[in-house]
Amino acid sequence: MKTAIEFQRVTKAYGSKVVLDGFHWAVEKGAFVTIIGSSGCGKTTALKMVNGLISPDAGDVLVNGESVKSHDLIGLRRNIGYAIQGSVLFPHMTVEQNIAYVPNLLNKRDKARTKAAVEKWMGIVGLDAELKPRYPDELSGGQQQRVGIARALAASPEILLMDEPFGAVDEITRGQLQIELRRIYEQTQITVLFVTHDIAEALNLGTMVLVMDEGKIQQYAPPSELLQAPATPFVKRLVERERQIR
Amino acid sequence: MLQTMWTLFTGRTGFFLGLLGEHLKISLIAIAIAILLGGAVGILISEFQRSAKPTLSVINFLYTIPSISMLGFLIPFSGIGNATAVIALTVYALLPMVRNTHTGIANVDPAILEAAEGMGSTRLQILWKVKLPLAMPVIMSGIRSMATMTIALAGIASFIGAGGLGVAIYRGITTNNAAMTMVGSLLIALLALLVDALLGFVEKRMRRRSAGAKRAKRALAVLAVLVCAGIVVTAILPGRHKDTIHIATKPMTEQYILGEMLDILIEQDTDLNVELTQGVGGGTSNIQPAMESGEFDLYPEYTGTGWNMVLKEDGLYTEDLFDKMQQAYNDTLDMRWVGMYGFNNTFGLVVRREIAEQYGLETCSDLAAVAGQLTFGAEYDFFEREDGYDALCAAYGLGFKKTVDLDIGLKYQAIDQGKIDAMVIFTTDGQLSVADVKVLEDDKGFYPSYLCGNVVRNGVLEQYPALESILQSLTGSITDEDMACMNYAVEGEGQEPRAVAEGFLRRINRLK
């Protein structure tokens, strides 16, 4: 199987606090990886290294076999969908303008194509077309997240990075969004990195789960394996409750 | 008062509207430049945060310079007139503009910026598509307060010979016409309120975001850009007309009148166009440099002032020195005195007429014998000045019974009521023409002579020979009494300087 993203002994520290310590890890193309760990374990840092928002102190990050360092960052980022926690839609743009943001950066002239992409992705994430002229503050929390997903996917990227995208919505909406996201993943088969601190979400969504603690990998395995054979006491503690429920 | 103001305004609507237009032009140019320049600086210091603090400190410092000193600093570089006014106004307008642009951009949520960066926007795209639109409300409120401030501040521009409603205020003050000052101030206030309301409307429109509002917004933006461009173009294009004589006058009533006379005569007798810059603040010290740089072609000056202030000669000026002064002007400044009007605006000693008659007083020397029985009055600084009270007493051997400090505006009243018997005046004071006093002859030549004449650049005289004969035709045409009467007509009777000038020219048969 082809490798989409590869971390090669990556180290990153903020002052004296080491958040990634010899982080060595590869993601297969087409995997839906959920990343879970205690806060400050370096999961967000690892995610932002993929699109070059953060660069490693030592080691290297490869995307499609090429080092992020040698990539044209702007081009790389336009090919990677990015959705982050909470509502970070552009408040001065309509739903349509938000979703069309990256397509517009890519092809300014081809308005028909951008329009078609916006409509397609609104349909896929389950947004009514009449919401197009609305502004973010005129949407519900769930609708805002859907726009966020549509915006991240509108330019049909090969990789989608998501950092706790459903952190700010209620339980019911979150469940719906998870189902939608999983459906979209199955339709498009793109590579997804999904950071969360909710173990149930991590186990339900991912084809693979990465458990991290203090900058190190605890276990990287499919959800079923994680439940049946936790590799470390940390993982065991983490999945304890889920095991009892299931 | 309101009645007088209304009559003045309706009677001279054209004059006030002209000033209003000029005021608007000066302010809008400064506002337009400040928006572009201040906006650019604000954006730059937001993009390069390290430069923000030093830049803001410098601009803050500029902002604290009092406006009058700012104009003073600028005159040597940009001369007298609209350019200096626009520069000074722009400097003041920069601070609110830079600060609000910077604050607006700095307050954009960093999470939004990271999202934009993570999605692959270039730095410029982040700026245009995200930072500026989100900072716009703060920038807009900066523009609004800056615009109102600039319009109000433009009132001081007339101090350095620029146009605008400040001309009305300043002229009202110098010629004792309170209604004129009030109308000028009121119009500035109205203009500021109007512009504020207009920008408030624009601000409100910008917050609307329906499709229709968006179209209107775009139309509004295009309109605003066109207006700004139009203003800048009209400001740059019609530079200086070729055949225009630029005349300056000092902020004194009699100079306003003389300026109008020159305007009337030159436009009547030649095809030349006259541009009159009345009441240049600071008088000689600002007009003379502008003469040397060619901004002005001629102005009425006084011989004693020319000798002491322009040629910087020490010692008392007497008319024996005139030829020497004329030579020096010609050789060092390439200017000449042409058309000495005849009147002498110098200091003079007066006594109430009944006292002059009682003692048969004609000269200052005559006063020595009776001074011991008289009360002397003058404004307080006369008692402090080196060439003031003590010097005068020493020169003529005077010893008054009593001295009184008086406000300059009240001294004619005081002598009329008998509170004082003798006082110092200017020989062309408007009130002198109606006061019941006798001017004593300065028989020992204590005071310098201040004969009035026109200082003209030689270059202009060669280019337009007709000018010389027009100026010469006024030689010796105005006596001290004539000038005092005309000053009184303006200051005391509230007539317009131009009307007074016309009346005088008609009387001496110079008006066609």
Interface residues (C-beta under 8 A of the other chain):
Chain A: K48 N51 L53 L73 I74 G75 L76 R77 R78 N79 I80 Y82 I84 G86 V88 F90 P91 H92 T94 Y101 V102 L105 P133 Y135 R151 A152 L161
Chain B: D109 A111 I112 E114 A115 A116 E117 G118 M119 G120 S121 T122 Q125 K129 V130 P133 L134 R209 A211
